[in-house]
Amino acid sequence: MSIVAELLRVNLHDVFGNRDAAQRRAAAAQAFSPDVAFTDPEGAVVGTEALLAKAADLLGGAPAEFVFVEDGPAYVSATTGAQPWAFGPAGAPVVRGIDVITVENGVITALTTVLAEA
């Protein structure tokens, strides 16, 4: 598995899909550059702490049965990856999107989340 594919997995499951704050922080420290740029429909933030706050807010506001799942194949190149995902109760997602990452020196330097139109 390529580093880009692994980072897509870590981003989805170990950071944004992980409800344990300590584990989420440890995964983010390994996967993201300290000055990672994160953009989603709500706006843009810079830095691992800001990204972790976004993940905590998302998970804290979602019911306990909501999980992230891969919603199609990952697309990867040497420095870019994209992963479609779904979020909601297992088998009944309420939102779908795609994460696009830029990787430099083995870490994510930029993450963009795009949501599917409802």
SVG drawing of the C-alpha trace seen along z (x, -y; Angstrom):
<svg xmlns="http://www.w3.org/2000/svg" viewBox="-31 -30 41 32">
<polyline fill="none" stroke="black" stroke-width="0.4" points="0.0,0.0 1.3,-3.4 1.9,-6.1 -0.8,-8.2 -3.3,-5.4 -2.3,-4.8 -2.7,-8.5 -6.2,-8.5 -7.1,-5.6 -5.6,-7.2 -7.4,-10.5 -10.8,-8.8 -10.7,-6.1 -8.1,-7.1 -8.6,-10.9 -12.1,-11.9 -13.7,-8.5 -12.1,-8.0 -14.1,-9.0 -11.2,-8.6 -9.5,-12.0 -6.1,-10.7 -5.9,-8.2 -7.2,-10.8 -4.4,-13.2 -1.7,-10.5 -2.9,-9.6 -3.0,-13.2 0.5,-13.9 1.8,-11.1 -0.3,-11.9 -0.5,-15.7 2.1,-18.4 1.9,-20.9 0.7,-23.6 -1.8,-21.4 -4.5,-23.4 -8.0,-22.0 -10.8,-23.2 -14.5,-22.1 -17.8,-23.7 -17.7,-25.7 -14.4,-27.4 -10.6,-26.9 -8.4,-26.4 -4.7,-25.9 -2.8,-23.7 -3.2,-20.3 -5.0,-21.7 -7.6,-23.4 -8.1,-20.2 -8.5,-18.2 -11.1,-20.7 -13.1,-20.3 -13.0,-16.5 -14.0,-16.7 -16.9,-19.0 -18.1,-16.8 -18.0,-13.6 -19.3,-15.3 -22.4,-16.5 -23.1,-13.1 -25.0,-10.2 -22.8,-7.4 -24.0,-5.0 -22.7,-7.3 -19.5,-5.9 -17.4,-6.8 -17.0,-4.2 -15.2,-4.2 -17.8,-4.8 -15.8,-3.7 -12.2,-3.1 -9.3,-5.4 -7.6,-7.3 -3.9,-7.9 -0.8,-9.3 2.6,-10.0 1.5,-13.2 -2.3,-13.3 -5.1,-11.1 -8.9,-11.1 -11.3,-8.9 -15.1,-8.9 -16.8,-8.3 -20.2,-8.1 -21.2,-9.0 -24.2,-7.9 -25.5,-4.7 -23.9,-1.5 -25.7,-0.9 -27.7,-4.1 -25.5,-7.1 -26.9,-10.6 -24.1,-12.4 -21.5,-11.5 -18.4,-13.3 -14.8,-13.0 -11.6,-13.9 -8.7,-15.1 -5.2,-15.1 -1.9,-16.6 1.1,-14.7 4.7,-16.1 7.5,-14.4 5.2,-11.6 2.6,-13.7 -0.7,-15.4 -0.1,-19.1 -3.6,-19.9 -7.0,-18.3 -10.1,-19.3 -13.5,-17.9 -16.2,-18.2 -19.8,-17.1 -22.1,-15.4 -25.2,-17.4 -28.3,-16.1"/>
</svg>
